[in-house]
């Protein structure tokens, strides 16, 4: 995780937690809204996780990546979002040194994991559209589970290694009420490349290719529809439409992810050029976290199976015998 660097040696001499300038009613409302956002994030992603685990129809290679992303979003809602929102409301870190270390360690791991999950989704859609026959024959649920498991292990190992070699350069809690880290400059560059530049490049390049291929498929489908065709061509046309639809929905997911994350990344990169404002960093961190809240709404808007699963949860039919065999696409 490319953490913001603060170089003002006399910052602590001038820093103190500001007094609240809002009325008690507004203050309470802010906390109610923060609790609601966290609850939406946790519950929304929990529904996705349980649905993909429970219903056999959803056990597809692509949904293994959706599941992995939902788990990382769930972890953001559980461990990261509430401290960030409280930090923003209070304009002061109130949780102490020990939790500050855990907060950055967990946050760094989940952010890197989320980026690589989205990058894997881009790879998955590119392979599915560019060579659908190879994808169908070679990419199984088991293969994708191994890929997801390996990604989690690599991201965790990278995060632990990164912090292990930087521990002597870290300055936790620069002054009372703050929770920022000063990192070794060499490792900051390494982290920038591994955590941001590489996965973002994969995402942008492959999704550009995905939309080019999807456009070609749309043209091919129109041409097929203009002629009488045998059954095999009808099947091919239907498969192409399905893959294009999946690419479209996941493309929206990726676009929202980039819109939420890039402001924070860009602002962090400008740390040596402009004077960083703590309040701005807080707000951009909140925007980055809100992506985890938005994702379930994207599924609800574009995936009929997700809306069907919500109904099954509300009506408690998910607890019935053999509910895992229910057709969630009907």
Number of C-alpha atoms within 10 A of each C-alpha: 21 21 18 21 18 16 11 8 8 9 12 14 8 7 12 14 13 10 9 11 8 9 9 10 8 11 14 12 12 15 15 12 12 19 16 12 19 25 16 18 28 23 15 24 27 17 17 25 20 14 25 21 16 16 18 15 16 18 17 16 18 20 18 23 21 21 22 21 27 26 20 23 30 25 19 25 25 15 16 22 28 20 19 20 23 19 21 19 17 16 20 19 20 17 15 14 16 10 13 19 18 13 17 19 17 17 19 23 20 26 21 23 25 24 23 24 23 25 22 23 26 26 17 19 26 23 18 22 22 15 11 17 12 11 17 12 8 10 17 15 15 13 13 19 15 12 15 21 12 12 17 21 13 13 20 19 12 17 22 16 12 19 19 10 13 19 15 11 13 16 14 18 19 16 16 15 21 23 22 21 21 20 22 15 12 10 15 19 12 13 19 17 14 16 23 19 13 14 21 19 12 17 24 16 13 20 24 15 17 24 18 11 16 22 13 11 19 15 11 13 18 11 10 15 12 8 8 9 10 8 9 9 14 15 11 14 18 13 14 20 16 12 17 22 15 18 23 18 16 22 21 15 19 21 15 16 21 19 13 21 21 16 16 21 21 10 16 19 16 12 16 12 9 10 11 16 9 13 14 13 17 19 17 19 20 21 17 23 25 21 20 30 24 20 23 24 17 16 19 17 12 16 16 13 18 22 17 16 24 17 13 18 15 9 10 10 15 20 11 9 8 10 14 19 11 16 14 18 13 7
